[in-house]
Amino acid sequence: MPDNDSSGPQHQVAALFSHGRLTAIPRKTARREQVLVHLAETLFERDRTYTEREVNEALLTVHEDCSALRRHLVVAGLLVRPKDGSSYRRGR
């Protein structure tokens, strides 16, 4: 059976964006995870340290609730930060 690009994870993620902006943060865990992985891979470089302001600015380019997205990224392990919250790095 051939791959059907219109039903794959990339298409599912793309369907949640309009004009480059995330229309809503998915409530379903699996779908939210797909979006978070996409955001981590496209907005944040590996081996680079970010300030909270830089993380917020990057996330604001796709959705107005940057705090919720940042929190979800940290909980998912896609962004890691020290206990003092002074910086962020891409995780897994």
MIVEXVO-18543 format. One record per residue: residue number from 1; x, y, z of N, C-alpha, C, O in turn. Coordinates in steps of 0.2 Angstrom, whole numbers, plus 2048, in hexadecimal, padded with zeros to 3 digits. Layout:
// MIVEXVO-18543
site nr: NUM	n.east: X	n.north: Y	n.up: Z	ca.east: X	ca.north: Y	ca.up: Z	c.east: X	c.north: Y	c.up: Z	o.east: X	o.north: Y	o.up: Z
...
END
This chain:
// MIVEXVO-18543
site nr: 1	n.east: 804	n.north: 7FA	n.up: 800	ca.east: 800	ca.north: 800	ca.up: 800	c.east: 804	c.north: 806	c.up: 800	o.east: 809	o.north: 807	o.up: 804
site nr: 2	n.east: 803	n.north: 80B	n.up: 7FC	ca.east: 808	ca.north: 811	ca.up: 7FB	c.east: 807	c.north: 815	c.up: 801	o.east: 801	o.north: 815	o.up: 804
site nr: 3	n.east: 80C	n.north: 819	n.up: 803	ca.east: 80B	ca.north: 81E	ca.up: 808	c.east: 806	c.north: 824	c.up: 806	o.east: 806	o.north: 826	o.up: 800
site nr: 4	n.east: 802	n.north: 826	n.up: 80A	ca.east: 7FD	ca.north: 82B	ca.up: 809	c.east: 7FF	c.north: 831	c.up: 80D	o.east: 7FD	o.north: 831	o.up: 813
site nr: 5	n.east: 802	n.north: 836	n.up: 80A	ca.east: 805	ca.north: 83C	ca.up: 80D	c.east: 7FF	c.north: 840	c.up: 810	o.east: 801	o.north: 843	o.up: 815
site nr: 6	n.east: 7F9	n.north: 83F	n.up: 80E	ca.east: 7F4	ca.north: 843	ca.up: 810	c.east: 7F1	c.north: 841	c.up: 817	o.east: 7ED	o.north: 844	o.up: 81A
site nr: 7	n.east: 7F4	n.north: 83B	n.up: 819	ca.east: 7F1	ca.north: 839	ca.up: 820	c.east: 7F7	c.north: 838	c.up: 825	o.east: 7F6	o.north: 836	o.up: 82B
site nr: 8	n.east: 7FD	n.north: 83A	n.up: 823	ca.east: 803	ca.north: 839	ca.up: 827	c.east: 803	c.north: 83E	c.up: 82C	o.east: 800	o.north: 843	o.up: 82C
site nr: 9	n.east: 808	n.north: 83D	n.up: 831	ca.east: 809	ca.north: 842	ca.up: 836	c.east: 80A	c.north: 849	c.up: 834	o.east: 808	o.north: 84E	o.up: 837
site nr: 10	n.east: 80E	n.north: 84A	n.up: 82F	ca.east: 810	ca.north: 851	ca.up: 82C	c.east: 809	c.north: 854	c.up: 82A	o.east: 808	o.north: 85A	o.up: 82B
site nr: 11	n.east: 805	n.north: 851	n.up: 826	ca.east: 7FF	ca.north: 854	ca.up: 824	c.east: 7FA	c.north: 855	c.up: 82A	o.east: 7F7	o.north: 85B	o.up: 829
site nr: 12	n.east: 7FA	n.north: 851	n.up: 82F	ca.east: 7F6	ca.north: 852	ca.up: 834	c.east: 7F8	c.north: 859	c.up: 838	o.east: 7F4	o.north: 85D	o.up: 83A
site nr: 13	n.east: 7FF	n.north: 85A	n.up: 838	ca.east: 802	ca.north: 860	ca.up: 83C	c.east: 800	c.north: 866	c.up: 837	o.east: 7FE	o.north: 86B	o.up: 83A
site nr: 14	n.east: 801	n.north: 865	n.up: 831	ca.east: 800	ca.north: 86B	ca.up: 82C	c.east: 7F9	c.north: 86D	c.up: 82C	o.east: 7F7	o.north: 873	o.up: 82C
site nr: 15	n.east: 7F4	n.north: 868	n.up: 82E	ca.east: 7ED	ca.north: 86A	ca.up: 82E	c.east: 7EB	c.north: 86E	c.up: 834	o.east: 7E6	o.north: 871	o.up: 834
site nr: 16	n.east: 7F0	n.north: 86F	n.up: 839	ca.east: 7EE	ca.north: 873	ca.up: 83F	c.east: 7F1	c.north: 87A	c.up: 83E	o.east: 7F0	o.north: 87E	o.up: 843
site nr: 17	n.east: 7F4	n.north: 87B	n.up: 838	ca.east: 7F7	ca.north: 882	ca.up: 837	c.east: 7F3	c.north: 885	c.up: 832	o.east: 7F0	o.north: 882	o.up: 82D
site nr: 18	n.east: 7F2	n.north: 88C	n.up: 832	ca.east: 7EF	ca.north: 890	ca.up: 82D	c.east: 7F4	c.north: 896	c.up: 82C	o.east: 7F5	o.north: 89A	o.up: 831
site nr: 19	n.east: 7F6	n.north: 898	n.up: 826	ca.east: 7FA	ca.north: 89D	ca.up: 825	c.east: 800	c.north: 89D	c.up: 82A	o.east: 803	o.north: 8A2	o.up: 82C
site nr: 20	n.east: 803	n.north: 897	n.up: 82B	ca.east: 809	ca.north: 897	ca.up: 82F	c.east: 808	c.north: 897	c.up: 837	o.east: 80D	o.north: 897	o.up: 83A
site nr: 21	n.east: 802	n.north: 898	n.up: 839	ca.east: 800	ca.north: 898	ca.up: 840	c.east: 7FC	c.north: 892	c.up: 842	o.east: 7F8	o.north: 890	o.up: 83F
site nr: 22	n.east: 7FE	n.north: 890	n.up: 848	ca.east: 7FA	ca.north: 88A	ca.up: 84B	c.east: 7F3	c.north: 88D	c.up: 84D	o.east: 7F3	o.north: 892	o.up: 851
site nr: 23	n.east: 7EE	n.north: 889	n.up: 84A	ca.east: 7E7	ca.north: 88C	ca.up: 84C	c.east: 7E5	c.north: 88A	c.up: 853	o.east: 7E1	o.north: 88E	o.up: 855
site nr: 24	n.east: 7E7	n.north: 885	n.up: 856	ca.east: 7E5	ca.north: 883	ca.up: 85D	c.east: 7EB	c.north: 87E	c.up: 85F	o.east: 7ED	o.north: 87A	o.up: 85B
site nr: 25	n.east: 7EC	n.north: 87E	n.up: 865	ca.east: 7F0	ca.north: 879	ca.up: 868	c.east: 7EC	c.north: 873	c.up: 869	o.east: 7E7	o.north: 873	o.up: 86D
site nr: 26	n.east: 7EE	n.north: 86D	n.up: 866	ca.east: 7E9	ca.north: 867	ca.up: 867	c.east: 7E8	c.north: 865	c.up: 86E	o.east: 7ED	o.north: 865	o.up: 872
site nr: 27	n.east: 7E3	n.north: 862	n.up: 86F	ca.east: 7E1	ca.north: 860	ca.up: 876	c.east: 7E3	c.north: 858	c.up: 876	o.east: 7E5	o.north: 856	o.up: 87B
site nr: 28	n.east: 7E2	n.north: 855	n.up: 871	ca.east: 7E4	ca.north: 84E	ca.up: 871	c.east: 7EC	c.north: 84D	c.up: 871	o.east: 7F0	o.north: 850	o.up: 86D
site nr: 29	n.east: 7EE	n.north: 849	n.up: 876	ca.east: 7F5	ca.north: 848	ca.up: 877	c.east: 7F9	c.north: 846	c.up: 871	o.east: 7FF	o.north: 849	o.up: 870
site nr: 30	n.east: 7F7	n.north: 841	n.up: 86D	ca.east: 7FB	ca.north: 83F	ca.up: 867	c.east: 7FC	c.north: 845	c.up: 862	o.east: 801	o.north: 846	o.up: 860
site nr: 31	n.east: 7F7	n.north: 848	n.up: 861	ca.east: 7F7	ca.north: 84E	ca.up: 85C	c.east: 7FB	c.north: 853	c.up: 85F	o.east: 7FF	o.north: 856	o.up: 85B
site nr: 32	n.east: 7FA	n.north: 855	n.up: 865	ca.east: 7FE	ca.north: 85A	ca.up: 868	c.east: 806	c.north: 859	c.up: 868	o.east: 80A	o.north: 85D	o.up: 866
site nr: 33	n.east: 807	n.north: 852	n.up: 869	ca.east: 80E	ca.north: 850	ca.up: 869	c.east: 811	c.north: 851	c.up: 862	o.east: 817	o.north: 853	o.up: 861
site nr: 34	n.east: 80D	n.north: 850	n.up: 85C	ca.east: 80F	ca.north: 851	ca.up: 855	c.east: 811	c.north: 858	c.up: 854	o.east: 816	o.north: 85A	o.up: 851
site nr: 35	n.east: 80D	n.north: 85C	n.up: 857	ca.east: 80E	ca.north: 864	ca.up: 856	c.east: 814	c.north: 866	c.up: 859	o.east: 818	o.north: 86A	o.up: 857
site nr: 36	n.east: 815	n.north: 864	n.up: 860	ca.east: 81A	ca.north: 866	ca.up: 864	c.east: 821	c.north: 863	c.up: 860	o.east: 826	o.north: 867	o.up: 860
site nr: 37	n.east: 821	n.north: 85D	n.up: 85E	ca.east: 827	ca.north: 85B	ca.up: 85B	c.east: 829	c.north: 85F	c.up: 855	o.east: 82E	o.north: 861	o.up: 853
site nr: 38	n.east: 823	n.north: 861	n.up: 851	ca.east: 824	ca.north: 865	ca.up: 84B	c.east: 827	c.north: 86C	c.up: 84D	o.east: 82C	o.north: 86F	o.up: 84A
site nr: 39	n.east: 824	n.north: 86F	n.up: 852	ca.east: 827	ca.north: 876	ca.up: 854	c.east: 82E	c.north: 875	c.up: 857	o.east: 832	o.north: 87A	o.up: 855
site nr: 40	n.east: 82F	n.north: 870	n.up: 85B	ca.east: 836	ca.north: 870	ca.up: 85D	c.east: 83B	c.north: 86F	c.up: 858	o.east: 840	o.north: 872	o.up: 858
site nr: 41	n.east: 839	n.north: 86B	n.up: 853	ca.east: 83E	ca.north: 86A	ca.up: 84D	c.east: 83F	c.north: 870	c.up: 848	o.east: 844	o.north: 871	o.up: 845
site nr: 42	n.east: 839	n.north: 874	n.up: 848	ca.east: 83A	ca.north: 87A	ca.up: 843	c.east: 83B	c.north: 880	c.up: 846	o.east: 83E	o.north: 885	o.up: 843
site nr: 43	n.east: 83A	n.north: 881	n.up: 84D	ca.east: 83C	ca.north: 887	ca.up: 850	c.east: 842	c.north: 888	c.up: 854	o.east: 845	o.north: 88D	o.up: 855
site nr: 44	n.east: 845	n.north: 882	n.up: 856	ca.east: 84A	ca.north: 882	ca.up: 85B	c.east: 850	c.north: 87D	c.up: 858	o.east: 84F	o.north: 878	o.up: 856
site nr: 45	n.east: 856	n.north: 880	n.up: 858	ca.east: 85C	ca.north: 87C	ca.up: 856	c.east: 85F	c.north: 878	c.up: 85B	o.east: 85E	o.north: 87A	o.up: 861
site nr: 46	n.east: 861	n.north: 872	n.up: 859	ca.east: 865	ca.north: 86E	ca.up: 85E	c.east: 86B	c.north: 872	c.up: 860	o.east: 86E	o.north: 876	o.up: 85D
site nr: 47	n.east: 86E	n.north: 870	n.up: 866	ca.east: 874	ca.north: 873	ca.up: 869	c.east: 874	c.north: 87A	c.up: 869	o.east: 879	o.north: 87E	o.up: 869
site nr: 48	n.east: 86E	n.north: 87E	n.up: 86A	ca.east: 86E	ca.north: 885	ca.up: 86B	c.east: 86A	c.north: 886	c.up: 872	o.east: 865	o.north: 883	o.up: 873
site nr: 49	n.east: 86C	n.north: 88B	n.up: 876	ca.east: 869	ca.north: 88D	ca.up: 87C	c.east: 865	c.north: 893	c.up: 87A	o.east: 867	o.north: 898	o.up: 877
site nr: 50	n.east: 85E	n.north: 893	n.up: 87D	ca.east: 85A	ca.north: 898	ca.up: 87B	c.east: 858	c.north: 89B	c.up: 882	o.east: 857	o.north: 898	o.up: 887
site nr: 51	n.east: 857	n.north: 8A2	n.up: 882	ca.east: 854	ca.north: 8A5	ca.up: 888	c.east: 84C	c.north: 8A4	c.up: 888	o.east: 849	o.north: 8A2	o.up: 882
site nr: 52	n.east: 849	n.north: 8A5	n.up: 88D	ca.east: 841	ca.north: 8A4	ca.up: 88D	c.east: 83E	c.north: 8A9	c.up: 888	o.east: 839	o.north: 8A8	o.up: 885
site nr: 53	n.east: 841	n.north: 8AF	n.up: 888	ca.east: 83F	ca.north: 8B4	ca.up: 883	c.east: 83F	c.north: 8B2	c.up: 87C	o.east: 83A	o.north: 8B2	o.up: 878
site nr: 54	n.east: 845	n.north: 8AF	n.up: 87A	ca.east: 846	ca.north: 8AC	ca.up: 873	c.east: 841	c.north: 8A6	c.up: 872	o.east: 83E	o.north: 8A6	o.up: 86C
site nr: 55	n.east: 840	n.north: 8A2	n.up: 877	ca.east: 83B	ca.north: 89D	ca.up: 876	c.east: 834	c.north: 8A0	c.up: 875	o.east: 830	o.north: 89E	o.up: 870
site nr: 56	n.east: 832	n.north: 8A4	n.up: 879	ca.east: 82B	ca.north: 8A8	ca.up: 878	c.east: 82B	c.north: 8AB	c.up: 871	o.east: 826	o.north: 8AA	o.up: 86E
site nr: 57	n.east: 830	n.north: 8AE	n.up: 86F	ca.east: 830	ca.north: 8B2	ca.up: 869	c.east: 82F	c.north: 8AD	c.up: 863	o.east: 82B	o.north: 8AE	o.up: 85E
site nr: 58	n.east: 832	n.north: 8A7	n.up: 863	ca.east: 832	ca.north: 8A2	ca.up: 85E	c.east: 82B	c.north: 89F	c.up: 85E	o.east: 828	o.north: 89E	o.up: 859
site nr: 59	n.east: 828	n.north: 89E	n.up: 864	ca.east: 821	ca.north: 89B	ca.up: 864	c.east: 81C	c.north: 8A0	c.up: 862	o.east: 817	o.north: 89E	o.up: 860
site nr: 60	n.east: 81D	n.north: 8A6	n.up: 864	ca.east: 818	ca.north: 8AB	ca.up: 862	c.east: 817	c.north: 8AC	c.up: 85A	o.east: 812	o.north: 8AE	o.up: 858
site nr: 61	n.east: 81C	n.north: 8A9	n.up: 857	ca.east: 81B	ca.north: 8A9	ca.up: 84F	c.east: 816	c.north: 8A4	c.up: 84D	o.east: 814	o.north: 8A5	o.up: 847
site nr: 62	n.east: 814	n.north: 8A0	n.up: 851	ca.east: 80F	ca.north: 89B	ca.up: 84F	c.east: 809	c.north: 89B	c.up: 853	o.east: 804	o.north: 898	o.up: 851
site nr: 63	n.east: 809	n.north: 89D	n.up: 859	ca.east: 803	ca.north: 89D	ca.up: 85D	c.east: 804	c.north: 8A2	c.up: 863	o.east: 809	o.north: 8A4	o.up: 865
site nr: 64	n.east: 7FE	n.north: 8A5	n.up: 865	ca.east: 7FE	ca.north: 8AB	ca.up: 86A	c.east: 800	c.north: 8A8	c.up: 871	o.east: 802	o.north: 8AC	o.up: 875
site nr: 65	n.east: 7FE	n.north: 8A2	n.up: 872	ca.east: 7FF	ca.north: 89F	ca.up: 879	c.east: 806	c.north: 89C	c.up: 87A	o.east: 806	o.north: 896	o.up: 87A
site nr: 66	n.east: 80B	n.north: 8A0	n.up: 879	ca.east: 812	ca.north: 89D	ca.up: 87A	c.east: 813	c.north: 89A	c.up: 880	o.east: 817	o.north: 895	o.up: 880
site nr: 67	n.east: 810	n.north: 89C	n.up: 886	ca.east: 811	ca.north: 899	ca.up: 88C	c.east: 80F	c.north: 892	c.up: 88C	o.east: 812	o.north: 88D	o.up: 88F
site nr: 68	n.east: 809	n.north: 890	n.up: 88A	ca.east: 806	ca.north: 88A	ca.up: 889	c.east: 80B	c.north: 885	c.up: 885	o.east: 80C	o.north: 880	o.up: 887
site nr: 69	n.east: 80D	n.north: 888	n.up: 87F	ca.east: 811	ca.north: 884	ca.up: 87B	c.east: 818	c.north: 882	c.up: 87E	o.east: 81A	o.north: 87D	o.up: 87E
site nr: 70	n.east: 81B	n.north: 887	n.up: 881	ca.east: 821	ca.north: 886	ca.up: 885	c.east: 820	c.north: 881	c.up: 88A	o.east: 825	o.north: 87D	o.up: 88B
site nr: 71	n.east: 81B	n.north: 881	n.up: 88E	ca.east: 81A	ca.north: 87D	ca.up: 893	c.east: 819	c.north: 876	c.up: 890	o.east: 81C	o.north: 871	o.up: 893
site nr: 72	n.east: 815	n.north: 875	n.up: 88B	ca.east: 814	ca.north: 86E	ca.up: 888	c.east: 81B	c.north: 86C	c.up: 885	o.east: 81C	o.north: 866	o.up: 886
site nr: 73	n.east: 81F	n.north: 870	n.up: 882	ca.east: 825	ca.north: 86E	ca.up: 880	c.east: 82A	c.north: 86B	c.up: 885	o.east: 82D	o.north: 866	o.up: 884
site nr: 74	n.east: 82A	n.north: 86F	n.up: 88B	ca.east: 82E	ca.north: 86D	ca.up: 890	c.east: 82B	c.north: 866	c.up: 893	o.east: 82F	o.north: 861	o.up: 895
site nr: 75	n.east: 825	n.north: 865	n.up: 894	ca.east: 822	ca.north: 85F	ca.up: 897	c.east: 823	c.north: 859	c.up: 893	o.east: 825	o.north: 854	o.up: 895
site nr: 76	n.east: 823	n.north: 85A	n.up: 88C	ca.east: 824	ca.north: 855	ca.up: 887	c.east: 82C	c.north: 853	c.up: 887	o.east: 82E	o.north: 84E	o.up: 883
site nr: 77	n.east: 830	n.north: 857	n.up: 88A	ca.east: 837	ca.north: 856	ca.up: 889	c.east: 83A	c.north: 859	c.up: 883	o.east: 840	o.north: 857	o.up: 881
site nr: 78	n.east: 837	n.north: 85D	n.up: 87F	ca.east: 839	ca.north: 85F	ca.up: 879	c.east: 83D	c.north: 866	c.up: 87A	o.east: 842	o.north: 867	o.up: 876
site nr: 79	n.east: 83C	n.north: 869	n.up: 87F	ca.east: 840	ca.north: 86E	ca.up: 881	c.east: 842	c.north: 86D	c.up: 889	o.east: 83E	o.north: 86B	o.up: 88C
site nr: 80	n.east: 848	n.north: 86E	n.up: 88A	ca.east: 84B	ca.north: 86D	ca.up: 891	c.east: 84D	c.north: 873	c.up: 894	o.east: 850	o.north: 877	o.up: 890
site nr: 81	n.east: 84D	n.north: 874	n.up: 89B	ca.east: 84F	ca.north: 87A	ca.up: 89E	c.east: 852	c.north: 878	c.up: 8A5	o.east: 84F	o.north: 873	o.up: 8A8
site nr: 82	n.east: 856	n.north: 87C	n.up: 8A8	ca.east: 859	ca.north: 87A	ca.up: 8AE	c.east: 853	c.north: 87C	c.up: 8B3	o.east: 84E	o.north: 880	o.up: 8B1
site nr: 83	n.east: 854	n.north: 87A	n.up: 8B9	ca.east: 84F	ca.north: 87B	ca.up: 8BF	c.east: 84D	c.north: 883	c.up: 8BF	o.east: 848	o.north: 885	o.up: 8C1
site nr: 84	n.east: 852	n.north: 887	n.up: 8BE	ca.east: 851	ca.north: 88E	ca.up: 8BF	c.east: 84E	c.north: 891	c.up: 8B9	o.east: 84C	o.north: 897	o.up: 8B9
site nr: 85	n.east: 84D	n.north: 88D	n.up: 8B4	ca.east: 849	ca.north: 890	ca.up: 8AE	c.east: 84D	c.north: 895	c.up: 8AA	o.east: 84A	o.north: 899	o.up: 8A6
site nr: 86	n.east: 854	n.north: 896	n.up: 8AB	ca.east: 858	ca.north: 89B	ca.up: 8A8	c.east: 859	c.north: 89A	c.up: 8A0	o.east: 85A	o.north: 89F	o.up: 89D
site nr: 87	n.east: 858	n.north: 894	n.up: 89E	ca.east: 859	ca.north: 893	ca.up: 897	c.east: 855	c.north: 88D	c.up: 894	o.east: 853	o.north: 889	o.up: 898
site nr: 88	n.east: 855	n.north: 88C	n.up: 88E	ca.east: 852	ca.north: 886	ca.up: 88B	c.east: 856	c.north: 883	c.up: 885	o.east: 85A	o.north: 887	o.up: 882
site nr: 89	n.east: 856	n.north: 87D	n.up: 884	ca.east: 859	ca.north: 879	ca.up: 87F	c.east: 855	c.north: 874	c.up: 87C	o.east: 850	o.north: 872	o.up: 880
site nr: 90	n.east: 856	n.north: 872	n.up: 876	ca.east: 852	ca.north: 86D	ca.up: 873	c.east: 853	c.north: 867	c.up: 876	o.east: 859	o.north: 865	o.up: 878
site nr: 91	n.east: 84E	n.north: 863	n.up: 878	ca.east: 84F	ca.north: 85C	ca.up: 87B	c.east: 850	c.north: 857	c.up: 876	o.east: 854	o.north: 857	o.up: 871
site nr: 92	n.east: 84B	n.north: 852	n.up: 877	ca.east: 84B	ca.north: 84C	ca.up: 872	c.east: 84A	c.north: 84E	c.up: 86B	o.east: 84A	o.north: 849	o.up: 867
END
